[in-house]
Amino acid sequence: MKNFYLKNDDCYHPEYLKGAKFVGKYQMPELLKQDIETPEKLLSFGKRKLTKDFSETIHFYMGDPTFSQVFKKPDKYLEQLKKFPSIIGTDKSLYFDMPLALQIANTYLNREWDYYAQSQGYKVIPNVRWSDKRSYEFCFDGLPKNHIVSIGSHGCIKTYEEKYLFKEGLNEMLNRLHCHTVIVYGAMPKDVFDDFKGRTTFVHFESEYSKTHRKGDDNNGIRWFKKL
């Protein structure tokens, strides 16, 4: 495919996609397959300036407005993240009651930013986000297979309907991407995750909210569920 729009339209920052391959029905930028170590610590983008450790992997499991600036000035914020070993891809929201056009646009923007970060030498763990079955025709496009990925469950599995949709999407993700490792940020309830143990290695990180509302420290809130 010839990328004519890269020469004529700057609405979606086409300069960030130099050399990118576009895949799927909606022409999502394809992310690169990278050799990335499994994180031992996570740190939210909003706390990037508070750490003195810099061994954490940065994540964007926050409200969309709190990291919207990274799409406007990616170079500025990537410069702030250069000391960290890796980044979990951006997480613009997909809700099942959101207009499908906006879901597609948010998925595209996530891929665009992640690809640009990769092209600048950063290691990016693909973040996977879906809504309902309609999103399956685009939400997995551009993601590498047999790779490490990350998903966020925090705030997404409160009701029976949300759990059902999350579980259906997780199954679809594993079927399509054959992920060898899945980072889970947020709760891992048995009625959602138990059917998938053995199909991949889950690395569970408690959300920051959960960690601040429980007593004691259980290995920094990290649990491993190895692939059988």
DRENPADO-472166 format. One record per residue (C-alpha): residue in one letter; residue number from 1; x negated, y negated, z negated. Coordinates in steps of 0.05 Angstrom, whole numbers, plus 5000, padded with zeros to 4 digits. Layout:
<sites>
SITE | aa | i | east | north | up
SITE | a | NUM | X | Y | Z
...
</sites>
This chain:
<sites>
SITE | aa | i | east | north | up
SITE | m | 1 | 5000 | 5000 | 5000
SITE | k | 2 | 4974 | 4932 | 5019
SITE | n | 3 | 4981 | 4883 | 4963
SITE | f | 4 | 5007 | 4823 | 5003
SITE | y | 5 | 5037 | 4790 | 4941
SITE | l | 6 | 4969 | 4787 | 4908
SITE | k | 7 | 4951 | 4734 | 4959
SITE | n | 8 | 5016 | 4696 | 4958
SITE | d | 9 | 5050 | 4699 | 4890
SITE | d | 10 | 5022 | 4681 | 4822
SITE | c | 11 | 5087 | 4690 | 4782
SITE | y | 12 | 5061 | 4753 | 4747
SITE | h | 13 | 4987 | 4735 | 4745
SITE | p | 14 | 4967 | 4777 | 4805
SITE | e | 15 | 4894 | 4756 | 4794
SITE | y | 16 | 4895 | 4804 | 4734
SITE | l | 17 | 4909 | 4863 | 4780
SITE | k | 18 | 4850 | 4859 | 4827
SITE | g | 19 | 4834 | 4930 | 4850
SITE | a | 20 | 4896 | 4960 | 4817
SITE | k | 21 | 4936 | 5017 | 4847
SITE | f | 22 | 5011 | 5011 | 4844
SITE | v | 23 | 5054 | 5073 | 4833
SITE | g | 24 | 5126 | 5095 | 4826
SITE | k | 25 | 5192 | 5067 | 4851
SITE | y | 26 | 5178 | 5000 | 4817
SITE | q | 27 | 5104 | 4996 | 4835
SITE | m | 28 | 5076 | 4996 | 4764
SITE | p | 29 | 5001 | 4982 | 4758
SITE | e | 30 | 4965 | 5048 | 4746
SITE | l | 31 | 4921 | 5050 | 4683
SITE | l | 32 | 4852 | 5080 | 4685
SITE | k | 33 | 4836 | 5145 | 4650
SITE | q | 34 | 4783 | 5129 | 4596
SITE | d | 35 | 4742 | 5168 | 4546
SITE | i | 36 | 4770 | 5142 | 4480
SITE | e | 37 | 4758 | 5167 | 4410
SITE | t | 38 | 4819 | 5179 | 4366
SITE | p | 39 | 4827 | 5120 | 4319
SITE | e | 40 | 4816 | 5129 | 4245
SITE | k | 41 | 4845 | 5061 | 4226
SITE | l | 42 | 4897 | 5015 | 4257
SITE | l | 43 | 4903 | 4940 | 4250
SITE | s | 44 | 4959 | 4896 | 4276
SITE | f | 45 | 4941 | 4842 | 4326
SITE | g | 46 | 4968 | 4791 | 4277
SITE | k | 47 | 4914 | 4809 | 4225
SITE | r | 48 | 4855 | 4810 | 4274
SITE | k | 49 | 4823 | 4750 | 4241
SITE | l | 50 | 4830 | 4777 | 4170
SITE | t | 51 | 4786 | 4839 | 4175
SITE | k | 52 | 4712 | 4844 | 4161
SITE | d | 53 | 4710 | 4917 | 4182
SITE | f | 54 | 4720 | 4917 | 4258
SITE | s | 55 | 4725 | 4993 | 4260
SITE | e | 56 | 4800 | 4990 | 4268
SITE | t | 57 | 4839 | 4999 | 4332
SITE | i | 58 | 4884 | 4939 | 4347
SITE | h | 59 | 4958 | 4951 | 4358
SITE | f | 60 | 5018 | 4908 | 4379
SITE | y | 61 | 5074 | 4943 | 4340
SITE | m | 62 | 5103 | 4876 | 4320
SITE | g | 63 | 5160 | 4832 | 4341
SITE | d | 64 | 5151 | 4810 | 4414
SITE | p | 65 | 5146 | 4735 | 4398
SITE | t | 66 | 5087 | 4747 | 4352
SITE | f | 67 | 5042 | 4769 | 4409
SITE | s | 68 | 5074 | 4735 | 4470
SITE | q | 69 | 5014 | 4689 | 4476
SITE | v | 70 | 4968 | 4746 | 4498
SITE | f | 71 | 5004 | 4748 | 4565
SITE | k | 72 | 4994 | 4674 | 4578
SITE | k | 73 | 4920 | 4671 | 4559
SITE | p | 74 | 4893 | 4742 | 4560
SITE | d | 75 | 4820 | 4722 | 4565
SITE | k | 76 | 4824 | 4680 | 4502
SITE | y | 77 | 4853 | 4737 | 4461
SITE | l | 78 | 4811 | 4792 | 4491
SITE | e | 79 | 4750 | 4753 | 4470
SITE | q | 80 | 4777 | 4757 | 4398
SITE | l | 81 | 4784 | 4833 | 4404
SITE | k | 82 | 4716 | 4849 | 4433
SITE | k | 83 | 4687 | 4873 | 4366
SITE | f | 84 | 4740 | 4927 | 4359
SITE | p | 85 | 4729 | 4997 | 4387
SITE | s | 86 | 4795 | 5002 | 4424
SITE | i | 87 | 4864 | 4972 | 4433
SITE | i | 88 | 4932 | 5005 | 4436
SITE | g | 89 | 4968 | 4976 | 4495
SITE | t | 90 | 5018 | 4919 | 4488
SITE | d | 91 | 5089 | 4937 | 4466
SITE | k | 92 | 5140 | 4891 | 4497
SITE | s | 93 | 5207 | 4920 | 4476
SITE | l | 94 | 5254 | 4967 | 4512
SITE | y | 95 | 5322 | 4974 | 4480
SITE | f | 96 | 5377 | 5018 | 4509
SITE | d | 97 | 5426 | 4960 | 4507
SITE | m | 98 | 5377 | 4913 | 4542
SITE | p | 99 | 5390 | 4897 | 4615
SITE | l | 100 | 5353 | 4948 | 4658
SITE | a | 101 | 5319 | 4893 | 4699
SITE | l | 102 | 5288 | 4865 | 4635
SITE | q | 103 | 5265 | 4935 | 4614
SITE | i | 104 | 5230 | 4943 | 4681
SITE | a | 105 | 5198 | 4874 | 4676
SITE | n | 106 | 5173 | 4887 | 4605
SITE | t | 107 | 5143 | 4954 | 4626
SITE | y | 108 | 5108 | 4920 | 4684
SITE | l | 109 | 5079 | 4866 | 4639
SITE | n | 110 | 5054 | 4918 | 4590
SITE | r | 111 | 5018 | 4955 | 4647
SITE | e | 112 | 4991 | 4891 | 4676
SITE | w | 113 | 4959 | 4867 | 4611
SITE | d | 114 | 4932 | 4936 | 4595
SITE | y | 115 | 4902 | 4944 | 4664
SITE | y | 116 | 4869 | 4876 | 4660
SITE | a | 117 | 4839 | 4892 | 4592
SITE | q | 118 | 4812 | 4957 | 4621
SITE | s | 119 | 4783 | 4920 | 4680
SITE | q | 120 | 4746 | 4874 | 4632
SITE | g | 121 | 4712 | 4933 | 4598
SITE | y | 122 | 4760 | 4945 | 4540
SITE | k | 123 | 4783 | 5014 | 4519
SITE | v | 124 | 4858 | 5016 | 4519
SITE | i | 125 | 4901 | 5072 | 4491
SITE | p | 126 | 4965 | 5072 | 4533
SITE | n | 127 | 5027 | 5054 | 4494
SITE | v | 128 | 5089 | 5091 | 4516
SITE | r | 129 | 5157 | 5060 | 4506
SITE | w | 130 | 5225 | 5084 | 4532
SITE | s | 131 | 5298 | 5070 | 4518
SITE | d | 132 | 5349 | 5119 | 4546
SITE | k | 133 | 5348 | 5166 | 4606
SITE | r | 134 | 5354 | 5108 | 4655
SITE | s | 135 | 5285 | 5084 | 4635
SITE | y | 136 | 5252 | 5150 | 4654
SITE | e | 137 | 5248 | 5129 | 4727
SITE | f | 138 | 5196 | 5076 | 4709
SITE | c | 139 | 5173 | 5079 | 4636
SITE | f | 140 | 5121 | 5134 | 4648
SITE | d | 141 | 5095 | 5108 | 4714
SITE | g | 142 | 5023 | 5085 | 4715
SITE | l | 143 | 5004 | 5124 | 4653
SITE | p | 144 | 4947 | 5176 | 4657
SITE | k | 145 | 4962 | 5249 | 4646
SITE | n | 146 | 4924 | 5295 | 4598
SITE | h | 147 | 4903 | 5234 | 4558
SITE | i | 148 | 4911 | 5203 | 4490
SITE | v | 149 | 4973 | 5158 | 4483
SITE | s | 150 | 5008 | 5120 | 4428
SITE | i | 151 | 5081 | 5112 | 4410
SITE | g | 152 | 5116 | 5070 | 4358
SITE | s | 153 | 5175 | 5097 | 4318
SITE | h | 154 | 5180 | 5041 | 4266
SITE | g | 155 | 5250 | 5011 | 4269
SITE | c | 156 | 5270 | 5056 | 4326
SITE | i | 157 | 5300 | 5117 | 4292
SITE | k | 158 | 5347 | 5090 | 4239
SITE | t | 159 | 5412 | 5117 | 4267
SITE | y | 160 | 5433 | 5185 | 4295
SITE | e | 161 | 5438 | 5155 | 4365
SITE | e | 162 | 5369 | 5124 | 4360
SITE | k | 163 | 5339 | 5190 | 4336
SITE | y | 164 | 5372 | 5227 | 4393
SITE | l | 165 | 5346 | 5179 | 4446
SITE | f | 166 | 5276 | 5177 | 4415
SITE | k | 167 | 5272 | 5253 | 4413
SITE | e | 168 | 5297 | 5260 | 4485
SITE | g | 169 | 5245 | 5209 | 4508
SITE | l | 170 | 5189 | 5243 | 4469
SITE | n | 171 | 5205 | 5309 | 4502
SITE | e | 172 | 5205 | 5276 | 4571
SITE | m | 173 | 5139 | 5242 | 4556
SITE | l | 174 | 5105 | 5308 | 4537
SITE | n | 175 | 5134 | 5343 | 4598
SITE | r | 176 | 5110 | 5290 | 4646
SITE | l | 177 | 5044 | 5266 | 4616
SITE | h | 178 | 5018 | 5329 | 4580
SITE | c | 179 | 4986 | 5285 | 4528
SITE | h | 180 | 4930 | 5319 | 4488
SITE | t | 181 | 4937 | 5269 | 4431
SITE | v | 182 | 4995 | 5226 | 4410
SITE | i | 183 | 4986 | 5170 | 4359
SITE | v | 184 | 5050 | 5157 | 4321
SITE | y | 185 | 5058 | 5090 | 4287
SITE | g | 186 | 5117 | 5094 | 4239
SITE | a | 187 | 5160 | 5148 | 4210
SITE | m | 188 | 5156 | 5221 | 4233
SITE | p | 189 | 5221 | 5252 | 4208
SITE | k | 190 | 5225 | 5328 | 4215
SITE | d | 191 | 5290 | 5327 | 4253
SITE | v | 192 | 5256 | 5287 | 4308
SITE | f | 193 | 5185 | 5314 | 4310
SITE | d | 194 | 5185 | 5386 | 4285
SITE | d | 195 | 5206 | 5414 | 4352
SITE | f | 196 | 5144 | 5385 | 4384
SITE | k | 197 | 5090 | 5407 | 4336
SITE | g | 198 | 5044 | 5453 | 4372
SITE | r | 199 | 5054 | 5419 | 4440
SITE | t | 200 | 5004 | 5364 | 4426
SITE | t | 201 | 4961 | 5336 | 4369
SITE | f | 202 | 5000 | 5283 | 4331
SITE | v | 203 | 4960 | 5231 | 4292
SITE | h | 204 | 5008 | 5196 | 4245
SITE | f | 205 | 4997 | 5126 | 4217
SITE | e | 206 | 5047 | 5097 | 4169
SITE | s | 207 | 5074 | 5029 | 4188
SITE | e | 208 | 5047 | 4971 | 4148
SITE | y | 209 | 5117 | 4960 | 4119
SITE | s | 210 | 5120 | 5032 | 4095
SITE | k | 211 | 5051 | 5029 | 4064
SITE | t | 212 | 5067 | 4967 | 4024
SITE | h | 213 | 5132 | 4998 | 3997
SITE | r | 214 | 5105 | 5063 | 3971
SITE | k | 215 | 5062 | 5079 | 3910
SITE | g | 216 | 4993 | 5108 | 3914
SITE | d | 217 | 4948 | 5120 | 3974
SITE | d | 218 | 4952 | 5184 | 4015
SITE | n | 219 | 4890 | 5182 | 4059
SITE | n | 220 | 4908 | 5112 | 4083
SITE | g | 221 | 4974 | 5137 | 4107
SITE | i | 222 | 4944 | 5182 | 4161
SITE | r | 223 | 4965 | 5253 | 4176
SITE | w | 224 | 4943 | 5301 | 4231
SITE | f | 225 | 4986 | 5354 | 4264
SITE | k | 226 | 4940 | 5396 | 4308
SITE | k | 227 | 4960 | 5425 | 4375
SITE | l | 228 | 4965 | 5501 | 4369
</sites>
